[in-house]
């Protein structure tokens, strides 16, 4: 979190953990093993964040709460978020099995909330469109919120409101 994704070296992680590089290699086997464990842990943290959102039984209320939790999670750890969703560490690919497991434990929660709206429909497509909108809006906010505001660009004064409007717009366009 302190040194960004570029700081995810075996040496730096060992130093932060009060260990030696040999300790990291003994625990994780390799740099890739260490990065995979960190990747999995980051998605576990997002899953736990989603798990703390109480479901009300109202599909949109639940989706909105998950969307807010997702945004807060990203804003509280932009470095972690970049590690999870961008190729922020050169030559690191968590692999399809780990990515699938990580997404099922997080995206699956959103898909379950969407499924409340229409149990007959396939919730994955609607959930994907919502996830993509949420991710895009959060990524834009992370990129631009700390830059000098553009004259006449009023969105920056209400990032959360615009985000929630975007979630509602996608929801309504799906006619759920």
N, C-alpha and C positions, 0 to 999 in steps of 0.2 A: 504494500500500500504506500509506503514511504518513497520508494525508489522507482516506481512504475514497473511495467512489464519487463523493461530492459534490465531491471535489477533482479530478475528471477534467475540468478546464477547459483550454482551449487555452493560456491564460496560465500556469497552474500546470505543465502538461506542458512547455511551452517553458522555463520557469525551471529545472525539474528536469533537463532535457536540456542546459542551457547554451546555449539557442538563443533566437530571437525568435519571437513569434507568427507572423510572416511565414514563418519557417523551417518551422513546423509546417504552415501552410496550403500552402506550396510542396510539402512532402513528401506530405501526405495530402489536400489539396484542400479539406477542410472539417472542422468539428468531428465530423460524422458519420463521415467517412473515418478520422479519427484513432481514434474509438471503435471502429469496425469492425476496424481493425488491432490495437488492444489486445485486443478480444474474440477475434479469431482467434489471437493470440499466447497468450492464456490457455489456450485449448483445445489449442494445440500443446504447451504445457507439461504439461497433463494427459495428452495422448497420449504424450509422452516419458516421463512418470512410469509409465504403463502399459507402455511399451516396455521399461523397465528391469526389469519383473517377469519372472523366468524361468518359462516354461511347463514343467510337469513331465509333461504328458500325462494327469494325473488331473484330471478336470473340476472337482470340488469344491475340490481343493487350489489349482487355478489361479484359480477364482472367488474363493475366500477371500483369496488374495494380492492380487488386483485390488481387492477390497473394502477391504482394509487400506491399500493404496496410495491409494485414493480418499479415505479418511478422513484419512490423514496429509496429503495434498495440501490438503484443506479446512482442517484445523487449522493448517497452516503459513501459510496465506494467506486468512484469512476475508474480507478485503476483496475479494480477487481472486475468491473463490468467490461472494460476493454479486453481483459484477459479472457473473459468468458465468451464474448461475442465478436471480437475482431481477431485478426491474426496478428496480435500485438507482440508475440514472441516469435521471432524468425525461426523457421524450420520446425515449429511445434504443431503437430496435428494430433489431437487427442484420439483420433481413430473413430470409425463409425460406431462400434459397440458402445464405447464410453459416451459419445455424443448422444446416441439414441437413449441410453439409460438416463443421462442428465436431463434431456428434454422431456422424456416421459414423466419424470418426477416433478417437473415444473410446468411445462406446456400442458401436460395431462390434467393438471389442476384447473387451468383455464378452460380446457375442452370440457371438463365435467361441469363447470359453471355454465358454459354456453349450452350444454345439453339440457339443462333445466328448462330452457326456453322452448325447445321443441325436441322431444325425445325421439320423434320419428326421423328427424333429419340427421345427417352425418355431421356431428359437431366439429370435427377436425378442420373442415374448410373455413367455417365461420371463425373458429378460434385462431386459425392461422392468420386470417385477414386482420383480426383484432391484434394479435401478437405483433404482426408486421407493422401495423400503425403505431402501436405503443412503442415498439423498439425504435422506429424511425423518429418519432417525436422526441423520445428521450435522448437519442443520439444527437439530434440537432440541438437540443437544449444544452447537452454537455459540451458540445463544440462551441456554442455561441454565447452562453450565459455570462461568461467572464470577460468577454471582449467589450470594447467600447461600443455603446449602443449606437445603432444607425439612426440618423435623424428621420423622424416620421415612421419609424418601425415600432409600432405599439405593442407587438406581441411580447417583447421582452419584459414588459411590466406585469404580465399575467401568464407566466409559463404554465402554471398548474391549470388555470381556467381554460387555456387553449388546448392543453393536453386532454382534459376531460371533455371538452367540446368535440375533439377529434375522436375519442373513444365512443361518445354518444352518436356521432355522425356515422361511423362505421357500423355500429350496432343497428341504428335505424335503417341504414342502407341494406342490411342483411334481412330486414323485415322479421326480426326475431321477436 
